[in-house]
Amino acid sequence: MDIYDVMRTTAAVREYTGDPLPDEVLQRILDNARFAPSGGNRQGNRVIAVRDRQTREELIAYAVPGTQRYIAQKRNGENPWNPVHPCGVDEETIAAVEVPDQSPLRTAEVVLVVCVDLAVVAAFDQHLDRVGLVAGASVYPFVWNILLAARAEGFGGVLTTAAVAAEPRVKDLLGIPDTYAVAALLPLGKPVRQLTKLTRKPVDEIATRERFDGPPLEVDVR
């Protein structure tokens, strides 16, 4: 597939046909995804490919509290888990939320748990008065490469993070060392529907010239 076609059609896939995703295809996906850049080329990424059903059920259970808060905040008109605007929903209301039983972590052919070694990342923003983001540069290009490679192979997935709210339990379940952080859980499988057109904001809404409040980056086609 043309690279631009892959980029424009790699959607968040949560429903799967049940067709197998053989290890040889999974290995090929990761073999290509590993060429993603990382800080200092330290390559601190690790992937745990989880096919075991019981392990996946435990991961689903760990994701429930985070998902409950997400749903409760959405119902309350909030941006869920936002670091700027605190949660305005009480704990009792959050705990009463029923989470849909259909989870992509259950129906996918494999769940990839992607981790990064914090001992090799460069978190230049660690002393700023906000949530840290920069260290993600050492793992999320790799995560996205996995999804792009899966699309090229005719498969799909979705980047999920709800279980990360229970990271200590996830690390204990999967034997992840203390110095590693869980960056994402990626369920992968054959899409029930392969989208060919995604809706995204146009460039002139997300890019400006010279300053944040500068003029939109657009081309005069006259």
C-alpha atoms as an extended CHARMM CRD file, in Angstrom:
* protein
*
       222  EXT
         1         1  MET       CA              0.0000000000        0.0000000000        0.0000000000  PROA      1               0.0000000000
         2         2  ASP       CA              1.0530000000        3.5860000000       -0.6010000000  PROA      2               0.0000000000
         3         3  ILE       CA              2.3040000000        5.1690000000        2.6370000000  PROA      3               0.0000000000
         4         4  TYR       CA             -0.2130000000        8.0280000000        2.4220000000  PROA      4               0.0000000000
         5         5  ASP       CA             -3.0640000000        5.5410000000        1.9170000000  PROA      5               0.0000000000
         6         6  VAL       CA             -1.9580000000        3.6810000000        5.0420000000  PROA      6               0.0000000000
         7         7  MET       CA             -1.7480000000        6.9180000000        7.0500000000  PROA      7               0.0000000000
         8         8  ARG       CA             -5.1840000000        8.0730000000        5.8950000000  PROA      8               0.0000000000
         9         9  THR       CA             -6.9620000000        4.7550000000        6.5520000000  PROA      9               0.0000000000
        10        10  THR       CA             -5.4370000000        3.5640000000        9.8230000000  PROA      10              0.0000000000
        11        11  ALA       CA             -8.5030000000        3.8980000000       12.0060000000  PROA      11              0.0000000000
        12        12  ALA       CA             -9.1790000000        2.8970000000       15.6050000000  PROA      12              0.0000000000
        13        13  VAL       CA            -10.4170000000       -0.6760000000       15.1300000000  PROA      13              0.0000000000
        14        14  ARG       CA            -12.4090000000       -2.1850000000       18.0010000000  PROA      14              0.0000000000
        15        15  GLU       CA            -14.4160000000       -4.9180000000       16.2590000000  PROA      15              0.0000000000
        16        16  TYR       CA            -12.7930000000       -8.0120000000       14.7760000000  PROA      16              0.0000000000
        17        17  THR       CA            -13.8570000000      -10.8930000000       12.5610000000  PROA      17              0.0000000000
        18        18  GLY       CA            -12.1620000000      -13.6370000000       14.5620000000  PROA      18              0.0000000000
        19        19  ASP       CA             -9.8120000000      -14.4790000000       11.7000000000  PROA      19              0.0000000000
        20        20  PRO       CA             -6.4170000000      -15.5950000000       13.0000000000  PROA      20              0.0000000000
        21        21  LEU       CA             -3.4280000000      -13.2830000000       13.2370000000  PROA      21              0.0000000000
        22        22  PRO       CA             -0.5510000000      -15.7520000000       12.8540000000  PROA      22              0.0000000000
        23        23  ASP       CA              2.6760000000      -15.2670000000       14.7760000000  PROA      23              0.0000000000
        24        24  GLU       CA              4.5730000000      -14.9010000000       11.5010000000  PROA      24              0.0000000000
        25        25  VAL       CA              2.4250000000      -11.8820000000       10.5760000000  PROA      25              0.0000000000
        26        26  LEU       CA              2.7200000000      -10.4360000000       14.0650000000  PROA      26              0.0000000000
        27        27  GLN       CA              6.4870000000      -10.8620000000       13.9070000000  PROA      27              0.0000000000
        28        28  ARG       CA              6.5450000000       -9.0800000000       10.5480000000  PROA      28              0.0000000000
        29        29  ILE       CA              4.4710000000       -6.2000000000       11.9570000000  PROA      29              0.0000000000
        30        30  LEU       CA              6.9010000000       -5.7560000000       14.8340000000  PROA      30              0.0000000000
        31        31  ASP       CA              9.9280000000       -6.2780000000       12.6070000000  PROA      31              0.0000000000
        32        32  ASN       CA              8.8990000000       -3.2250000000       10.5920000000  PROA      32              0.0000000000
        33        33  ALA       CA              7.5690000000       -1.1760000000       13.5110000000  PROA      33              0.0000000000
        34        34  ARG       CA             10.8860000000       -1.4180000000       15.3690000000  PROA      34              0.0000000000
        35        35  PHE       CA             12.4280000000        1.1270000000       13.0020000000  PROA      35              0.0000000000
        36        36  ALA       CA             10.5330000000        3.9230000000       14.7470000000  PROA      36              0.0000000000
        37        37  PRO       CA             12.8090000000        6.6330000000       16.1780000000  PROA      37              0.0000000000
        38        38  SER       CA             13.5670000000        6.8840000000       19.8850000000  PROA      38              0.0000000000
        39        39  GLY       CA             15.5330000000        9.3540000000       21.9960000000  PROA      39              0.0000000000
        40        40  GLY       CA             19.2550000000        8.7930000000       21.4910000000  PROA      40              0.0000000000
        41        41  ASN       CA             18.3250000000        5.6410000000       19.5580000000  PROA      41              0.0000000000
        42        42  ARG       CA             18.2170000000        3.9090000000       22.9460000000  PROA      42              0.0000000000
        43        43  GLN       CA             15.3070000000        1.6980000000       21.8700000000  PROA      43              0.0000000000
        44        44  GLY       CA             13.8570000000        1.1250000000       25.3130000000  PROA      44              0.0000000000
        45        45  ASN       CA             10.6540000000       -0.4220000000       23.9640000000  PROA      45              0.0000000000
        46        46  ARG       CA              9.3810000000       -3.8300000000       25.0380000000  PROA      46              0.0000000000
        47        47  VAL       CA              6.3130000000       -5.6970000000       23.8030000000  PROA      47              0.0000000000
        48        48  ILE       CA              4.4080000000       -8.4640000000       25.5630000000  PROA      48              0.0000000000
        49        49  ALA       CA              2.1350000000      -10.3660000000       23.1640000000  PROA      49              0.0000000000
        50        50  VAL       CA             -0.7720000000      -11.6680000000       25.2220000000  PROA      50              0.0000000000
        51        51  ARG       CA             -2.9960000000      -14.3640000000       23.7350000000  PROA      51              0.0000000000
        52        52  ASP       CA             -3.9490000000      -16.1530000000       26.9560000000  PROA      52              0.0000000000
        53        53  ARG       CA             -7.6490000000      -15.5940000000       27.6350000000  PROA      53              0.0000000000
        54        54  GLN       CA             -7.4300000000      -15.4940000000       31.4220000000  PROA      54              0.0000000000
        55        55  THR       CA             -4.6290000000      -12.9360000000       31.3730000000  PROA      55              0.0000000000
        56        56  ARG       CA             -6.6670000000      -10.7740000000       29.0290000000  PROA      56              0.0000000000
        57        57  GLU       CA             -9.7010000000      -11.0100000000       31.3170000000  PROA      57              0.0000000000
        58        58  GLU       CA             -7.5560000000       -9.7200000000       34.1620000000  PROA      58              0.0000000000
        59        59  LEU       CA             -6.3470000000       -6.8260000000       32.0170000000  PROA      59              0.0000000000
        60        60  ILE       CA             -9.9750000000       -6.0170000000       31.1970000000  PROA      60              0.0000000000
        61        61  ALA       CA            -10.8120000000       -6.0110000000       34.9130000000  PROA      61              0.0000000000
        62        62  TYR       CA             -7.9240000000       -3.6450000000       35.6130000000  PROA      62              0.0000000000
        63        63  ALA       CA             -9.2560000000       -1.2580000000       32.9630000000  PROA      63              0.0000000000
        64        64  VAL       CA            -12.7610000000       -1.0740000000       34.4900000000  PROA      64              0.0000000000
        65        65  PRO       CA            -12.1770000000        1.6850000000       37.1090000000  PROA      65              0.0000000000
        66        66  GLY       CA            -10.4920000000        3.9570000000       34.5750000000  PROA      66              0.0000000000
        67        67  THR       CA            -13.2690000000        3.2880000000       32.0650000000  PROA      67              0.0000000000
        68        68  GLN       CA            -15.9450000000        3.9860000000       34.6750000000  PROA      68              0.0000000000
        69        69  ARG       CA            -14.4710000000        7.4010000000       35.3730000000  PROA      69              0.0000000000
        70        70  TYR       CA            -14.1390000000        8.0600000000       31.6430000000  PROA      70              0.0000000000
        71        71  ILE       CA            -17.8170000000        7.2880000000       31.0220000000  PROA      71              0.0000000000
        72        72  ALA       CA            -18.9940000000        9.2140000000       34.0810000000  PROA      72              0.0000000000
        73        73  GLN       CA            -17.0640000000       12.3120000000       33.0790000000  PROA      73              0.0000000000
        74        74  LYS       CA            -18.3150000000       12.1200000000       29.4880000000  PROA      74              0.0000000000
        75        75  ARG       CA            -21.8900000000       11.9630000000       30.7740000000  PROA      75              0.0000000000
        76        76  ASN       CA            -21.1410000000       15.0040000000       32.9110000000  PROA      76              0.0000000000
        77        77  GLY       CA            -19.9350000000       16.9850000000       29.8920000000  PROA      77              0.0000000000
        78        78  GLU       CA            -16.2730000000       16.8300000000       30.9280000000  PROA      78              0.0000000000
        79        79  ASN       CA            -13.0950000000       15.8960000000       29.1050000000  PROA      79              0.0000000000
        80        80  PRO       CA            -12.2860000000       12.5820000000       30.8330000000  PROA      80              0.0000000000
        81        81  TRP       CA             -9.0360000000       12.2140000000       32.7620000000  PROA      81              0.0000000000
        82        82  ASN       CA             -7.9900000000       15.7160000000       31.7650000000  PROA      82              0.0000000000
        83        83  PRO       CA             -4.9510000000       17.0470000000       33.6770000000  PROA      83              0.0000000000
        84        84  VAL       CA             -6.0750000000       20.6900000000       33.3650000000  PROA      84              0.0000000000
        85        85  HSD       CA             -9.7030000000       20.3590000000       34.4530000000  PROA      85              0.0000000000
        86        86  PRO       CA            -10.2070000000       18.1510000000       37.5350000000  PROA      86              0.0000000000
        87        87  CYS       CA            -12.8840000000       15.4800000000       37.7140000000  PROA      87              0.0000000000
        88        88  GLY       CA            -16.2290000000       16.8880000000       38.8630000000  PROA      88              0.0000000000
        89        89  VAL       CA            -17.9400000000       13.5460000000       39.3870000000  PROA      89              0.0000000000
        90        90  ASP       CA            -18.0700000000       11.9780000000       42.8600000000  PROA      90              0.0000000000
        91        91  GLU       CA            -16.5990000000        8.5410000000       43.5140000000  PROA      91              0.0000000000
        92        92  GLU       CA            -19.9930000000        6.9530000000       44.2720000000  PROA      92              0.0000000000
        93        93  THR       CA            -21.3520000000        7.9970000000       40.8770000000  PROA      93              0.0000000000
        94        94  ILE       CA            -18.2320000000        6.7340000000       39.1320000000  PROA      94              0.0000000000
        95        95  ALA       CA            -18.4030000000        3.3590000000       40.9030000000  PROA      95              0.0000000000
        96        96  ALA       CA            -22.0520000000        2.9280000000       39.8360000000  PROA      96              0.0000000000
        97        97  VAL       CA            -21.2450000000        3.1800000000       36.1110000000  PROA      97              0.0000000000
        98        98  GLU       CA            -21.8020000000       -0.0300000000       34.1800000000  PROA      98              0.0000000000
        99        99  VAL       CA            -19.0270000000       -0.7080000000       31.6860000000  PROA      99              0.0000000000
       100       100  PRO       CA            -20.0520000000       -2.4100000000       28.4100000000  PROA      100             0.0000000000
       101       101  ASP       CA            -19.0890000000       -6.0690000000       28.4170000000  PROA      101             0.0000000000
       102       102  GLN       CA            -17.7710000000       -5.9840000000       24.8380000000  PROA      102             0.0000000000
       103       103  SER       CA            -14.0740000000       -5.1870000000       25.0910000000  PROA      103             0.0000000000
       104       104  PRO       CA            -11.5720000000       -5.2250000000       22.2100000000  PROA      104             0.0000000000
       105       105  LEU       CA             -9.0940000000       -6.6970000000       24.6830000000  PROA      105             0.0000000000
       106       106  ARG       CA            -11.3420000000       -9.7780000000       24.7210000000  PROA      106             0.0000000000
       107       107  THR       CA            -12.3020000000      -10.0840000000       21.0520000000  PROA      107             0.0000000000
       108       108  ALA       CA             -8.9450000000       -9.2960000000       19.4200000000  PROA      108             0.0000000000
       109       109  GLU       CA             -6.6190000000      -12.0690000000       18.3230000000  PROA      109             0.0000000000
       110       110  VAL       CA             -3.7620000000      -10.7180000000       20.4170000000  PROA      110             0.0000000000
       111       111  VAL       CA             -3.1920000000       -7.8760000000       22.8670000000  PROA      111             0.0000000000
       112       112  LEU       CA              0.1850000000       -6.1640000000       22.7380000000  PROA      112             0.0000000000
       113       113  VAL       CA              1.2640000000       -4.5750000000       26.0010000000  PROA      113             0.0000000000
       114       114  VAL       CA              3.8400000000       -1.9510000000       25.0260000000  PROA      114             0.0000000000
       115       115  CYS       CA              6.2900000000       -0.7890000000       27.6850000000  PROA      115             0.0000000000
       116       116  VAL       CA              9.1920000000        1.6410000000       27.7860000000  PROA      116             0.0000000000
       117       117  ASP       CA             12.2740000000        1.5670000000       29.9840000000  PROA      117             0.0000000000
       118       118  LEU       CA             12.2260000000        4.8200000000       31.9590000000  PROA      118             0.0000000000
       119       119  ALA       CA             15.9320000000        4.3680000000       32.6570000000  PROA      119             0.0000000000
       120       120  VAL       CA             16.7560000000        5.2820000000       29.0420000000  PROA      120             0.0000000000
       121       121  VAL       CA             14.2750000000        8.0810000000       28.2250000000  PROA      121             0.0000000000
       122       122  ALA       CA             15.0820000000       11.8010000000       28.2860000000  PROA      122             0.0000000000
       123       123  ALA       CA             12.2020000000       13.5590000000       30.0720000000  PROA      123             0.0000000000
       124       124  PHE       CA             13.1750000000       17.1710000000       29.4420000000  PROA      124             0.0000000000
       125       125  ASP       CA              9.8340000000       18.3300000000       30.8340000000  PROA      125             0.0000000000
       126       126  GLN       CA             10.0350000000       16.4320000000       34.1250000000  PROA      126             0.0000000000
       127       127  HSD       CA             10.4190000000       19.6010000000       36.2290000000  PROA      127             0.0000000000
       128       128  LEU       CA              7.6770000000       21.6070000000       34.5510000000  PROA      128             0.0000000000
       129       129  ASP       CA              4.4290000000       22.1980000000       36.4080000000  PROA      129             0.0000000000
       130       130  ARG       CA              2.3340000000       19.9560000000       34.2000000000  PROA      130             0.0000000000
       131       131  VAL       CA              1.9020000000       16.3390000000       33.2280000000  PROA      131             0.0000000000
       132       132  GLY       CA              5.0220000000       14.9880000000       31.5210000000  PROA      132             0.0000000000
       133       133  LEU       CA              4.7890000000       14.3030000000       27.7910000000  PROA      133             0.0000000000
       134       134  VAL       CA              8.2590000000       14.3780000000       26.2940000000  PROA      134             0.0000000000
       135       135  ALA       CA              9.3180000000       10.9050000000       27.4380000000  PROA      135             0.0000000000
       136       136  GLY       CA              6.5290000000        9.5260000000       25.2590000000  PROA      136             0.0000000000
       137       137  ALA       CA              8.6000000000       10.4570000000       22.2280000000  PROA      137             0.0000000000
       138       138  SER       CA             10.6540000000        7.3500000000       22.9520000000  PROA      138             0.0000000000
       139       139  VAL       CA              7.7090000000        4.9400000000       22.7050000000  PROA      139             0.0000000000
       140       140  TYR       CA              4.6550000000        6.3350000000       20.9100000000  PROA      140             0.0000000000
       141       141  PRO       CA              6.2470000000        6.5400000000       17.4450000000  PROA      141             0.0000000000
       142       142  PHE       CA              6.8340000000        2.7990000000       17.8930000000  PROA      142             0.0000000000
       143       143  VAL       CA              3.2200000000        2.2800000000       18.9950000000  PROA      143             0.0000000000
       144       144  TRP       CA              1.9390000000        4.1310000000       15.9450000000  PROA      144             0.0000000000
       145       145  ASN       CA              4.2890000000        2.1890000000       13.6660000000  PROA      145             0.0000000000
       146       146  ILE       CA              2.7070000000       -1.0210000000       14.9660000000  PROA      146             0.0000000000
       147       147  LEU       CA             -0.7530000000        0.2220000000       13.9870000000  PROA      147             0.0000000000
       148       148  LEU       CA              0.4830000000        1.3870000000       10.5660000000  PROA      148             0.0000000000
       149       149  ALA       CA              2.1830000000       -1.9490000000        9.9420000000  PROA      149             0.0000000000
       150       150  ALA       CA             -0.9320000000       -3.8250000000       11.0510000000  PROA      150             0.0000000000
       151       151  ARG       CA             -2.9920000000       -1.8150000000        8.5560000000  PROA      151             0.0000000000
       152       152  ALA       CA             -0.5320000000       -2.6460000000        5.7770000000  PROA      152             0.0000000000
       153       153  GLU       CA             -0.9730000000       -6.3380000000        6.6250000000  PROA      153             0.0000000000
       154       154  GLY       CA             -4.7810000000       -6.0880000000        6.5100000000  PROA      154             0.0000000000
       155       155  PHE       CA             -5.2460000000       -6.0100000000       10.2700000000  PROA      155             0.0000000000
       156       156  GLY       CA             -6.1490000000       -3.2410000000       12.6910000000  PROA      156             0.0000000000
       157       157  GLY       CA             -6.1640000000       -2.2310000000       16.2990000000  PROA      157             0.0000000000
       158       158  VAL       CA             -6.6540000000        0.5670000000       18.7570000000  PROA      158             0.0000000000
       159       159  LEU       CA             -4.4030000000        2.3070000000       21.2620000000  PROA      159             0.0000000000
       160       160  THR       CA             -5.9690000000        1.8150000000       24.7110000000  PROA      160             0.0000000000
       161       161  THR       CA             -4.6910000000        3.1930000000       28.0100000000  PROA      161             0.0000000000
       162       162  ALA       CA             -7.4730000000        2.6970000000       30.5770000000  PROA      162             0.0000000000
       163       163  ALA       CA             -5.6120000000       -0.1930000000       32.2430000000  PROA      163             0.0000000000
       164       164  VAL       CA             -2.5700000000        2.0360000000       32.7740000000  PROA      164             0.0000000000
       165       165  ALA       CA             -4.4680000000        3.7080000000       35.6230000000  PROA      165             0.0000000000
       166       166  ALA       CA             -3.8870000000        0.3840000000       37.4070000000  PROA      166             0.0000000000
       167       167  GLU       CA             -0.2830000000        0.0600000000       36.2550000000  PROA      167             0.0000000000
       168       168  PRO       CA              1.0680000000       -1.5840000000       39.4460000000  PROA      168             0.0000000000
       169       169  ARG       CA             -1.3990000000       -4.4430000000       39.0180000000  PROA      169             0.0000000000
       170       170  VAL       CA             -0.5940000000       -4.7830000000       35.3150000000  PROA      170             0.0000000000
       171       171  LYS       CA              3.1170000000       -4.8840000000       36.0560000000  PROA      171             0.0000000000
       172       172  ASP       CA              2.6330000000       -7.5100000000       38.7460000000  PROA      172             0.0000000000
       173       173  LEU       CA              0.4740000000       -9.6320000000       36.4320000000  PROA      173             0.0000000000
       174       174  LEU       CA              2.9590000000       -9.5670000000       33.5650000000  PROA      174             0.0000000000
       175       175  GLY       CA              6.2480000000       -9.4680000000       35.4810000000  PROA      175             0.0000000000
       176       176  ILE       CA              7.1880000000       -6.0020000000       34.2170000000  PROA      176             0.0000000000
       177       177  PRO       CA             10.2590000000       -4.5320000000       35.9930000000  PROA      177             0.0000000000
       178       178  ASP       CA              9.9070000000       -1.4560000000       38.1930000000  PROA      178             0.0000000000
       179       179  THR       CA             11.8700000000        0.8110000000       35.8490000000  PROA      179             0.0000000000
       180       180  TYR       CA              9.4440000000        0.2020000000       32.9920000000  PROA      180             0.0000000000
       181       181  ALA       CA              6.2250000000        2.1090000000       32.3260000000  PROA      181             0.0000000000
       182       182  VAL       CA              3.2040000000        0.6740000000       30.5470000000  PROA      182             0.0000000000
       183       183  ALA       CA              2.5610000000        2.9640000000       27.5710000000  PROA      183             0.0000000000
       184       184  ALA       CA             -0.3350000000        1.2530000000       25.7960000000  PROA      184             0.0000000000
       185       185  LEU       CA             -2.3740000000       -1.8740000000       25.2910000000  PROA      185             0.0000000000
       186       186  LEU       CA             -2.9530000000       -2.6200000000       21.6010000000  PROA      186             0.0000000000
       187       187  PRO       CA             -5.6180000000       -5.2060000000       20.7240000000  PROA      187             0.0000000000
       188       188  LEU       CA             -5.0610000000       -6.3860000000       17.1390000000  PROA      188             0.0000000000
       189       189  GLY       CA             -7.2520000000       -8.3810000000       14.7710000000  PROA      189             0.0000000000
       190       190  LYS       CA             -8.9270000000       -8.4630000000       11.3750000000  PROA      190             0.0000000000
       191       191  PRO       CA            -11.3570000000       -5.5090000000       11.1520000000  PROA      191             0.0000000000
       192       192  VAL       CA            -15.0530000000       -6.2270000000       10.7090000000  PROA      192             0.0000000000
       193       193  ARG       CA            -15.1650000000       -3.0240000000        8.6670000000  PROA      193             0.0000000000
       194       194  GLN       CA            -12.1640000000       -1.4010000000        7.0310000000  PROA      194             0.0000000000
       195       195  LEU       CA            -12.7450000000        2.3400000000        6.8840000000  PROA      195             0.0000000000
       196       196  THR       CA            -11.3790000000        4.0990000000        3.8290000000  PROA      196             0.0000000000
       197       197  LYS       CA            -12.1810000000        7.6830000000        4.8230000000  PROA      197             0.0000000000
       198       198  LEU       CA            -11.4410000000        9.2170000000        8.2180000000  PROA      198             0.0000000000
       199       199  THR       CA            -12.6970000000       12.5480000000        9.5220000000  PROA      199             0.0000000000
       200       200  ARG       CA             -9.9800000000       14.8880000000       10.7530000000  PROA      200             0.0000000000
       201       201  LYS       CA             -9.5660000000       18.6350000000       11.1340000000  PROA      201             0.0000000000
       202       202  PRO       CA             -8.0670000000       20.3580000000        8.0730000000  PROA      202             0.0000000000
       203       203  VAL       CA             -4.4780000000       21.5970000000        8.1660000000  PROA      203             0.0000000000
       204       204  ASP       CA             -5.4860000000       25.2570000000        8.4270000000  PROA      204             0.0000000000
       205       205  GLU       CA             -7.2140000000       24.4660000000       11.7420000000  PROA      205             0.0000000000
       206       206  ILE       CA             -4.2310000000       22.7620000000       13.3540000000  PROA      206             0.0000000000
       207       207  ALA       CA             -1.2210000000       24.6190000000       11.9250000000  PROA      207             0.0000000000
       208       208  THR       CA             -0.2350000000       28.2930000000       12.0240000000  PROA      208             0.0000000000
       209       209  ARG       CA              2.6970000000       30.3220000000       10.7510000000  PROA      209             0.0000000000
       210       210  GLU       CA              5.4670000000       31.5090000000       13.0770000000  PROA      210             0.0000000000
       211       211  ARG       CA              3.3820000000       31.7080000000       16.3220000000  PROA      211             0.0000000000
       212       212  PHE       CA              0.5490000000       29.8590000000       18.0660000000  PROA      212             0.0000000000
       213       213  ASP       CA             -1.7130000000       32.8420000000       17.2760000000  PROA      213             0.0000000000
       214       214  GLY       CA             -0.2390000000       33.2910000000       13.7950000000  PROA      214             0.0000000000
       215       215  PRO       CA             -2.1680000000       33.0440000000       10.5220000000  PROA      215             0.0000000000
       216       216  PRO       CA             -3.2900000000       29.5800000000        9.3950000000  PROA      216             0.0000000000
       217       217  LEU       CA             -0.8370000000       27.5220000000        7.3790000000  PROA      217             0.0000000000
       218       218  GLU       CA             -2.6910000000       27.3630000000        4.0950000000  PROA      218             0.0000000000
       219       219  VAL       CA             -1.8410000000       27.5710000000        0.4250000000  PROA      219             0.0000000000
       220       220  ASP       CA             -3.3620000000       30.1660000000       -1.8840000000  PROA      220             0.0000000000
       221       221  VAL       CA             -4.5890000000       28.1010000000       -4.8410000000  PROA      221             0.0000000000
       222       222  ARG       CA             -5.6650000000       31.0790000000       -6.9140000000  PROA      222             0.0000000000
